[in-house]
């Protein structure tokens, strides 16, 4: 009986028509960034982009109208000769007009080169010279700087002004008023086409260009939207306090329209009073930015009173966070703080703490989401045999991780694709990343290494300290000795002896700094992180 059944099945299989061999049965749907705004315009047309314009005033626009305006910007740029692959630079704050320019440039296949207004003119000219940008789009209040840059950058052909009153031939608004956007084609190129160019902050070395592709930023956006990462939904109102000129504002101008969420942009107003007003007026539920921004908000509320009742979550990145600061933010704002870690070279998010985690702490930078892999190595780049609870050098790879720096022929990764981040780290048993320091920040004293990050973590717990940094100072006997630089909290009164005493028993005795330097305002880099290069110049050879 069993033999007959087998023969019957074999005969039936033989009579079944054979299908032709083909490569795949799925559509070739290019992962290009214009699709996010197209999606928002069609399915969340009334979802808004809101921009602070000063003195408590805002401007707002729906996604459908924003897409229409952005396509008209594409038409205007095409009329000026901009085409696929051309670099268009922006020197602008977080605003509606900047978002429109982003999608216009990227949608038509050109490359958006974002510039940081807080850099020096010489630095900006050097970056523009390297990128060979043909056109510069600048916020109205940055026009004087922009015009000086245009005169010095050899390939720049024209300056267009955004924000402010739309008047004059050089104002982008004057150009798009006569455009309809009809005939503009977005996404007519491979998903591997470059979409953006951003230079690293240069806090530990010379800035280097990172060129993003449509595919890499599309995949990065999907990673942001995962529930255990940012988990943005259409019900959210997202404050992007991280600048659009820094690693694509962590991808928020893509993620918010992709989800249909309201995107709230602070313009150039990042002071505590302006942020508090904007959060409350727009009912912000999720706010994203570096720790110093939220410190300013907390200190404003402490000094002047007030609450932010709609705010539920704050995502912090940029540098490891002090536990005391995390606790202060959570208690004062009534929010959950999600710590994260990333780099410009990672598009930028690498890891993020989930919004619900009973074991979360400021020291943990979260777990990698799908699409990112981590590796701990020794100083020579060899993988450590035990990847959990072992400190070493952090490497990363993934679909949105750099392969080579802009304009360089040599790869930035190992032969098997691992990118060396320059961070010292360990991964705990639960898979959480713990950044323990920067390799370049280590201080060699008497032939032994001192890790400034461990000292800073202890000092930052002190209630009288707002910000702390430890740098190495040249020493004739030991080579280097640690120096503690602090920004005290307002009206705080703490002695050097009391500060240093908090370190005893928690770090090795010879790690304790020899000197404490107090500053009214901590030196911050252009991205808002503590500028240790500046601190070393000011205090490293005293």
TORKOLTOR-645801 format. One record per residue (C-alpha): x negated, y, z negated; residue in one letter. Coordinates in steps of 0.001 Angstrom, whole numbers, padded with zeros to 6 digits, always signed. Last residue first. Layout:
XYZa/...
! end
This chain:
-050140+074885-032234x/-050544+072484-029300x/-047131+070814-029138x/-045015+073719-030370x/-043914+075822-027395x/-045056+073613-024513x/-043986+070453-026345x/-040609+072016-027117x/-040112+072925-023459x/-040836+069348-022352x/-038571+068136-025132x/-035563+069932-023682x/-032629+068788-025808x/-029809+067846-023424x/-027524+070517-021968x/-028109+069623-018303x/-030347+072626-017693x/-032518+071588-020619x/-031812+072773-024137x/-034234+074482-026515x/-032603+074455-029949x/-031241+077792-031061x/-032096+079497-034348x/-035229+077390-034641x/-036832+075770-037675x/-040184+073986-037453x/-041016+071202-039926x/-044614+069974-040069x/-046553+066816-040932x/-043840+064505-039666x/-043229+061199-041508x/-044418+058292-039331x/-047346+057554-041687x/-044876+056573-044416x/-043149+054014-042147x/-039496+054852-041635x/-036462+054399-043874x/-038159+054232-047273x/-039003+057891-047154x/-037225+059661-044321x/-034766+061566-046503x/-037766+063057-048319x/-038700+064897-045136x/-035559+066997-045276x/-035799+067681-048992x/-039451+068731-048698x/-038702+071054-045799x/-036085+072801-047907x/-032370+072952-047180x/-030066+075955-047126x/-027304+075785-044504x/-025487+079037-043660x/-024903+077841-040085x/-026218+074354-039466x/-029966+074114-039106x/-031609+073749-035678x/-034513+071425-036318x/-037975+070728-034912x/-039962+067932-036605x/-043612+067557-035630x/-045238+064145-035216x/-049048+063757-035125x/-051226+063110-032102x/-054860+062144-031511x/-055334+061158-035169x/-058315+063298-036121x/-058240+066288-033775x/-054428+066388-033677x/-052332+067373-030632x/-048662+067692-031571x/-046104+065016-030726x/-042418+065828-030628x/-039458+065148-032917x/-036059+066686-032241x/-033162+067674-034464x/-029763+069301-033967x/-027076+070525-036358x/-028841+069798-039638x/-027528+070712-043101x/-025367+067598-043443x/-028385+065312-043003x/-027555+062406-040691x/-029487+064046-037866x/-032687+063555-039870x/-032276+059766-039872x/-031543+059430-036145x/-034321+061888-035317x/-036926+059717-037067x/-035836+056624-035129x/-035779+058561-031843x/-039314+059868-032393x/-040834+056365-032041x/-044381+056347-033456x/-047022+054178-031776x/-050375+053216-033308x/-053910+054162-032157x/-054331+056758-034882x/-051121+058476-033775x/-049632+057702-030386x/-046265+059473-030064x/-043561+057888-027920x/-041533+060351-025851x/-042593+058927-022478x/-041197+055486-023381x/-037888+057080-024295x/-036205+055835-027439x/-034181+053135-029165x/-031241+052931-026761x/-028916+050243-028122x/-026896+048368-025499x/-024034+046258-026745x/-023928+042598-025693x/-022353+041246-028881x/-025680+039835-030100x/-027370+043220-029697x/-029182+044465-026603x/-032427+046342-027194x/-033803+049544-025774x/-036763+051640-024730x/-035841+053877-021821x/-037990+054590-018761x/-035164+053381-016532x/-037132+050773-014588x/-034935+049741-011611x/-034632+045987-010995x/-034050+044976-007367x/-035901+041674-007057x/-039011+043252-005523x/-039071+045839-008279x/-037255+049133-007873x/-038073+052708-006901x/-038900+051644-003348x/-041684+053427-001542x/-040792+055569+001467x/-039776+058672-000454x/-037523+061398+000950x/-034759+060813-001565x/-035725+058315-004239x/-035496+054590-003520x/-033080+051779-004437x/-030862+053723-006836x/-028112+051941-008736x/-024455+052017-007617x/-024174+048386-006486x/-026209+047087-009408x/-029591+046902-011111x/-030993+047899-014493x/-034283+047824-016391x/-034820+048691-020058x/-038264+048385-021662x/-038412+046363-024863x/-036790+045656-028201x/-035504+042142-028853x/-032072+041633-030428x/-030782+039730-027383x/-032784+039145-024196x/-035079+036424-025571x/-037744+035349-023076x/-038589+039000-022373x/-038596+039736-018644x/-041987+040873-017378x/-042145+044553-016434x/-045694+045208-017655x/-044505+047018-020807x/-042350+044031-021761x/-038910+043549-020275x/-035228+043896-021186x/-032778+043421-018302x/-029352+044934-017675x/-026713+044287-015007x/-024134+046722-013646x/-021263+045926-011264x/-018838+044793-013945x/-019063+047079-016948x/-022193+047214-019062x/-021572+047215-022820x/-021532+050143-025196x/-024063+052798-026110x/-024325+051586-029692x/-026176+053831-032151x/-023105+056018-032693x/-021107+053070-033944x/-018512+050626-032661x/-017717+047502-034667x/-013916+047874-034744x/-013836+048386-030961x/-010927+050083-029204x/-011901+052779-026694x/-014638+050551-025238x/-018243+051733-025588x/-019725+052613-022220x/-022678+051363-020198x/-024445+052363-016977x/-022662+055476-015794x/-024542+057837-013422x/-024399+057314-010311x/-027077+055032-011824x/-030073+057144-010722x/-028553+060210-012387x/-028731+058192-015577x/-026376+056407-017934x/-025415+055662-021487x/-022079+055880-023228x/-020506+056603-026602x/-016743+056580-026924x/-015515+058922-029642x/-011992+058294-030900x/-010213+061492-031809x/-008883+063419-034809x/-010792+066540-033788x/-012454+067221-037138x/-012800+063593-038222x/-013979+062214-034891x/-016390+065065-034221x/-017947+064887-037699x/-018290+061109-037574x/-020060+061304-034223x/-022308+064071-035511x/-023272+062071-038595x/-024005+058998-036494x/-026428+061002-034294x/-025823+060408-030606x/-028265+058965-028092x/-028590+061299-025075x/-026536+062404-022066x/-023288+060742-022974x/-020097+061352-024924x/-016551+060301-024103x/-013941+062028-026258x/-010569+060371-026793x/-007134+061321-028082x/-006767+065075-027583x/-003135+066101-027846x/-003468+067526-031384x/-006427+069878-030807x/-006439+071797-034107x/-007039+075334-035327x/-009325+077147-037701x/-011763+079942-036946x/-015123+078774-038310x/-014485+075032-038452x/-012649+075154-035124x/-015578+076944-033493x/-018075+074522-035066x/-016108+071566-033717x/-015987+072990-030181x/-019718+073789-030194x/-020526+070265-031417x/-018324+068956-028626x/-020485+070699-026019x/-023698+069587-027748x/-022584+065947-027512x/-022463+065799-023717x/-019213+065713-021780x/-015862+064036-021200x/-012483+064959-022650x/-009404+062734-022595x/-005874+063696-023677x/-005781+067355-022596x/-002438+069026-023297x/-003127+071800-020799x/-002761+074779-023163x/-004279+072882-026093x/-007392+071662-024312x/-007862+075006-022535x/-007619+077023-025764x/-010059+074772-027603x/-012443+074789-024646x/-012490+078570-024421x/-013103+079011-028150x/-015849+076375-028280x/-017876+077784-025402x/-017856+075889-022112x/-016544+078651-019840x/-018254+078273-016446x/-015198+076779-014785x/-013398+074665-017385x/-011890+072097-015000x/-008835+070030-015938x/-008074+067060-013674x/-004518+065791-014119x/-004368+062040-013551x/-003238+060439-010296x/-005530+057446-010908x/-007685+057957-007800x/-007230+061713-008271x/-008916+061492-011709x/-011619+058968-010712x/-013128+060917-007800x/-013514+064332-009458x/-014473+062379-012639x/-017535+060655-011147x/-019925+061489-013987x/-019581+065161-013016x/-021170+064093-009712x/-024557+063373-011312x/-024935+066919-012690x/-023718+069666-010341x/-020091+068839-011121x/-020831+069785-014711x/-019695+067638-017662x/-016783+069350-019379x/-014391+067441-017131x/-011171+067618-019138x/-008837+064777-018182x/-005073+064944-018578x/-003944+061357-018743x/-000524+059962-017821x/-001709+058857-014370x/-004211+056574-016087x/-007933+056779-016912x/-009442+053649-018514x/-012747+055369-019241x/-014688+052122-019786x/-012867+049222-021456x/-009770+049708-019286x/-011701+049851-016024x/-011279+053167-014200x/-014938+054121-014510x/-015996+050926-012716x/-013663+051650-009806x/-015305+055059-009529x/-018786+053512-009446x/-017707+051249-006582x/-016548+054293-004599x/-019738+056170-005542x/-021939+053354-004220x/-019868+052849-001067x/-019782+056523-000136x/-023547+056676-000561x/-025535+058523-003220x/-028931+060130-002595x/-031056+060686-005701x/-033644+063444-005458x/-036510+063724-007917x/-037106+066364-010584x/-040691+066507-011960x/-041053+064858-015360x/-039390+064093-018694x/-036556+066653-018741x/-036615+066841-014918x/-032840+066828-014649x/-032760+064417-011723x/-031847+065839-008323x/-028445+065205-006800x/-027555+064355-003209x/-024123+063249-002092x/-022269+061293+000564x/-024864+059185+002373x/-023208+056830+004919x/-023081+053227+003657x/-019282+053254+003952x/-019739+053477+007721x/-018329+056525+009551x/-014976+058027+010505x/-013952+058691+006910x/-012150+061947+007602x/-010924+063202+010963x/-009896+066837+011314x/-007566+067290+014290x/-005244+069550+012398x/-006926+071253+009452x/-004880+074371+010099x/-007678+076941+010050x/-007289+080740+010079x/-007079+081114+006309x/-009944+078607+006015x/-012515+081132+007117x/-011497+084024+004877x/-011322+081674+001900x/-014929+080654+002481x/-016099+084170+001685x/-018979+085258+003914x/-016775+087268+006265x/-015396+089300+003388x/-012655+088788+000846x/-011363+085868-001169x/-011504+087374-004638x/-013290+085122-007118x/-014027+081494-006377x/-016041+080523-003296x/-018819+082263-001347x/-020386+080973+001871x/-024101+081441+002577x/-025652+080738+005968x/-028558+079252+007865x/-030582+077550+005160x/-033515+075696+006721x/-036409+077811+005401x/-035199+078408+001828x/-036504+081819+000693x/-033850+084253+001964x/-031087+081815+001094x/-032362+081619-002491x/-032164+085389-002937x/-028625+085339-001584x/-027641+082542-003954x/-028941+084397-006997x/-026827+087436-006116x/-023826+085206-005243x/-023737+083349-008582x/-020658+085204-009855x/-018880+084385-006588x/-019499+080653-006815x/-021829+079369-004111x/-021628+077323-000909x/-025012+076975+000834x/-025518+075862+004432x/-028212+074067+006402x/-029661+071912+003623x/-033179+070706+004382x/-033094+068446+001291x/-036751+069142+000444x/-036537+072878+001076x/-033294+073031-000868x/-034931+071307-003843x/-037943+073638-003772x/-035677+076690-003452x/-033693+075571-006491x/-036833+075066-008565x/-038178+078494-007614x/-034825+080096-008428x/-034984+078640-011919x/-032469+076016-012996x/-029240+076869-014813x/-027247+077105-011574x/-027721+073333-011005x/-027518+072472-007327x/-025241+069889-005701x/-026216+068562-002274x/-023026+067427-000540x/-023859+065269+002484x/-021886+065429+005740x/-019569+062638+006864x/-016407+064700+007381x/-014917+063503+004097x/-018089+064269+002156x/-018161+067954+003084x/-014435+068576+002787x/-014090+066429-000328x/-016811+068353-002115x/-015702+071752-000822x/-012197+071229-002175x/-013645+070153-005539x/-015749+073343-005624x/-012715+075450-004788x/-010755+073842-007623x/-013511+074668-010093x/-016409+073190-012050x/-019187+075718-011498x/-021053+076368-008269x/-024289+076245-006353x/-023313+073901-003536x/-025563+072606-000764x/-024427+071256+002607x/-026705+068598+004083x/-026011+067458+007627x/-025490+063709+008078x/-022311+064030+010087x/-021664+067521+011369x/-021867+071197+010396x/-021775+073487+013409x/-020046+076482+011865x/-016717+075402+013347x/-017245+072024+011684x/-017511+073842+008368x/-014213+075641+008988x/-012469+072402+009977x/-013763+070664+006858x/-012524+073607+004763x/-009094+073151+006379x/-009208+069497+005334x/-009887+070633+001767x/-006911+072996+001831x/-004537+070218+002864x/-006014+067832+000289x/-005538+070460-002418x/-001926+070937-001395x/-001235+067206-001721x/-003190+067005-004972x/-001197+069769-006619x/-002768+073137-007448x/-003453+075090-010599x/-005134+078359-011534x/-005851+079224-015141x/-005931+082292-017372x/-007182+082295-020979x/-009506+085243-020437x/-011392+083397-017705x/-010666+081441-014523x/-009968+078025-016026x/-009170+075548-013260x/-006321+073014-013134x/-006199+070187-010590x/-002723+068767-010609x/-000691+065671-009896x/+002268+066800-007812x/+001241+064779-004757x/+000616+061612-006808x/+001233+058867-004215x/+000403+060558-000941x/-001953+063337-002006x/-003603+061109-004628x/-004275+058352-002101x/-005709+060792+000453x/-007852+062284-002316x/-009273+058878-003211x/-009563+057810+000424x/-011964+060686+001131x/-014559+058762-000877x/-015228+056070+001711x/-014974+052340+001026x/-014493+051194+004618x/-011539+048847+005127x/-012505+046034+007527x/-009363+043991+007113x/-009506+040520+005612x/-009381+037158+007403x/-013064+036456+007678x/-015892+035431+009985x/-013818+033186+012246x/-013868+029513+013149x/-010815+028622+015252x/-008060+026672+013521x/-007705+022971+014336x/-004221+021686+015101x/-003026+018837+012796x/-002819+015492+014673x/-006028+014181+013083x/-004852+015161+009632x/-001634+013204+010122x/-003598+010121+011181x/-005827+010371+008123x/-002842+010750+005827x/-001158+007668+007325x/-004364+005619+007104x/-004760+006557+003441x/-001182+005635+002693x/-001621+002249+004425x/-004678+001508+002265x/-002799+002381-000932x/+000000+000000+000000x/
! end
